Structures are given as structure tokens and as C-alpha cells.
Amino acid sequence: MPYGADLPSENRRRLAIWLIVVAALVVSMVILGGVTRLTNSGLSMVEWKPVTGWLPPIGEEAWNAEFEKYKAFPEYKKVNKGMSLDEFKGIFVFEYAHRVLGRIIGLAFFVPMVFFILTRTVKARHIPRLIGLLILGGGQGVMGWVMVKSGLVDHPDVSHYRLTAHLSLACLIFMALLWTALDLLKNDEEITPPSALKSLAQIVMWLVFVQILIGGFVAGLNAGFIYNEWPLMGDGFLPEEFMDLTPWYMNFMENIATIQFTHRIGAYVVLAASLVAVWKVMKAGNLKQVKAARMLAATVILQILIGIWTLLAVVPVSLGALHQAGGLMVLGASVFLLHRLSR
């Protein structure tokens, strides 16, 4: 039985709209996080104040105090030595907006959740899932600070492992929110297709998820700023440095040429899998399922085109943010297809 199927239809619709709004805010958060990364703004706030950090510095004295804190850390000393206060404000604004948006998302989830529980819009057996989503959101805030701390050391850049963990948790939260909202909106009379289609949709969804994680490695290691041509990488299909590191598996975690190549191959794999899904669903699924499969394939094709454009343009902030948004749209489409193919 879908989540919340025993609730009145009006309550289900209200809950679904609320969760979809929160999911949209999570997408905005991921996009803003990408902008923060591309503008090298993520280390501009060197303290974590989850409760008292709502307000920015107010007045010249407060700004100077914040700037002095930043000067004590390696990013200023090794990368931005001589930066002016106005330049500091320019990077501070993105990280500040990112953190404030995180708090807004927390409130946008917590306050309505409490209201819905107190007004008995949800039943007791549905509350654990909502609390689980709340815990995931809180964990994401902690993970964000753990990521930032990795860059407040001798090497002034956040760990690409922690950045990818931060991104993956955001994706899981988005998937859980969307799935729950779709459960609430689902018509219980929809036909369940053969289980093989559901298995195929699961494979596609997790392929998309893994591709996004590889994208996290690309972003964390600035791997998009090399080999800015397509379809070749330099003079050949494989980059010259493809397997330079030892042991061999470290190439897929530390070698920026290998990681960019893997991200390219991942895009082709996701495209092939989505086209197979369209073909299979058209043969055995109903009209709604076919539309969901076609939507997935369309978003994958669009995302690949944006990715190629971003690469050829050497990752400008606007296209980098658009590509990050596209990744979430593909993930959302894959969740939607799987849900259409599930009971």
C-alpha cells in the first residue's frame, strides 16, 4: 500500500504539495552549493553557528572582524593573499546564502510537520518516516560543516570525498521526499507491470545516482577544467594519464583525467539504459509509464548536451550550475519512472 493511502485525499494532497515544495528547495540548495563551489566561496565562513548564524555581519566593524577571521586560515594566506574587503564580501555572500537556505529548508520541513502531526493530518504510523526525513536533513547540515572543515587546513580546498558525501546525502533526501510525495498522490487503482520493468527502472535510477557521485568527484577535483574538448580527450578517446596512479583503483578516486573519462562513460551508460527502459516500457507498460520513461530519456539527453556545452566552455559558473540542476532533474525523472512501475 502506498504511503498515506489510508488518509483522506485532501490530506494526502496537502502533504504531497508540502513535500514537493521542500524537494524543490533541496534542488535549489544543490544548485547554490554548485555556485558556491565554482566561485570558490565555500571557505569564506570559517565558523559554524547553526543557531545564531542567521544574520550576516552588520556594519563595517563586523565585516572587518569576519574578514580577520578568514585571514587566519590557509585559503587567504595561500590563495587570496591581498584580497580586499569588498572582494571578501563577494565570496562570503554565496556561502552565507547557502547556509541560510539550509536553515530555511529545515524550518520549511519542521514547522509544517509539527502542524500536521498536531492537527492529525497524518496518522501515527506515518510519523516515523517524517522524523526519518528530518534526521536526514539535520545530518546534511552536519555533513556540510564536516566538509568545510576539511578545507580549513594546510591544503585550502575541501576534500572531494566529503564533498561527494555531502552531495550524495542531498540526493538521497531529494529522492526520499519525492518518493513520499508520489506515494501520497498515487492512484491505488494503477496497474502494476511485470516485475522485470521495475528491476530495470531501479538499475537506471541507481546508475543516475552513481553518475551524480562521479560528478561530485569531478567538481571536487576541478576535473572539468582539463580536456575541454569532445568527444575525444586530447588526441584520443582515452586520456594519456588514464591509469598513471598505483594501485590501479586510485585512478578512479584521485586521477582527474580518469575521473573525467569515467564521468563521460557514465553519461553514455545512463543514456543507453534510459533508452532501453523506454523500449521495454513501450512494449509492456501503460500510457502513464511510457510517458514517464520518455521523460527520463529526454532529461538524460538534455543533460548530456548541457554537460558537453559546459565542458567546451570550460565550466563557466552559469553552465556549471545548470548542469548540476540537470543532474537533479534526471534523478527526479528516474525516481518518477520507478514509482510509476512500483506498487
HELIX and SHEET records of a PDB file:
HELIX    1   1 SER A    9  LEU A   38  1                                  30    
HELIX    2   2 GLU A   60  LYS A   71  1                                  12    
HELIX    3   3 PRO A   74  PRO A   74  1                                   1    
HELIX    4   4 GLU A   75  VAL A   79  3                                   5    
HELIX    5   5 LEU A   85  LEU A  118  1                                  34    
HELIX    6   6 ALA A  124  HIS A  126  5                                   3    
HELIX    7   7 ILE A  127  LYS A  149  1                                  23    
HELIX    8   8 HIS A  160  LEU A  185  1                                  26    
HELIX    9   9 SER A  195  GLY A  220  1                                  26    
HELIX   10  10 ALA A  223  PHE A  225  5                                   3    
HELIX   11  11 TRP A  248  MET A  250  5                                   3    
HELIX   12  12 ASN A  251  GLU A  254  1                                   4    
HELIX   13  13 ILE A  256  ALA A  284  1                                  29    
HELIX   14  14 LEU A  287  LEU A  312  1                                  26    
HELIX   15  15 VAL A  317  ARG A  340  1                                  24    
END                                                                             
